[in-house]
Amino acid sequence: MQAPILQKKLCNFGGTLEFYSHPSTSTHSEMKFSVFRPAEARTQRLPVLYWLSGLTCTEENVMQKSGAQAYAAAKGILLVAPDTSPRGLGLPGEKESWDFGEGAGFYVNATRDPWKKNYQMYDYVVKELPALVGEFFPAETHRQSIFGHSMGGHGALVAALRNPSLYRSVSAFAPISSPMQVPWGQKAFNGYLGSDQSTWEQYDASRLIGAAKTKMPILIDQGSDDNFLKEQLRPELFAAACEKAAYPLSYRLQKGYDHSYYFIASFMKDHFDHHWSHLK
């Protein structure tokens, strides 16, 4: 495996915030990710928390806007955030809409042309990136968890539910947790996977809950004033699936909050506390 190339390094909360690029074998393209290393990483290996961002975001958003590094520093956790898709490939339609293509990989392994060669974001997030982090960073790979926002919340839930042996915990902010039943998910799944909906189920957290054999407690925060709540997110569908499967879910509807990073920053500490209870 080729070592990632450091693009930028900043002092941050007593540790370092680093931005990397590397040639990905999953996406057959250059991929980017960010890593926050707490001070303890200079002398010891640390547990890892992966953040998956939402539509249009990059590896920088969570580091710039959420305040997450402060909580990672306090608890001694490596925080890793990948980009949301391959970029600059020149694929037809990759930049035609903000909710499909570049910046909107949806954390699936595409099976349709022209996406299937490069848009293998599920494999990238679940397999390749953790392997790279384990080899080149001071990470305790047997202690890792995952969380995310919106499209990234969808990705985090799917990754954890399909791979309970890989993650200690999972949480999400305003996730697209029932993508088969909302326009964002239907658009992405049709485009990347085709019209056969039986192939969609492996990427729908509400469908995966019923088959989950390991019950990993889930924390979800959702803003009551989120303008995507009723049409695109539909968290009540996921909550109903959890109740039917007797799956432990802490779902919190936060009054007055929207879909933005102001919302995320307000409750980021709670999510770190949730993950630390399983990682420590």
PyMOL commands that set and color helices and strands:
alter all, ss='L'
color gray80, all
select helices_A, chain A and resi 39-42+61-65+68-75+121-136+151-162+179-181+183-193+197-199+201-203+205-211+229-233+235-245+261-279
alter helices_A, ss='H'
color red, helices_A
select strands_A, chain A and resi 5-12+15-24+29-37+46-52+78-82+139-149+170-173+218-223+249-254
alter strands_A, ss='S'
color yellow, strands_A
deselect
rebuild
show_as cartoon
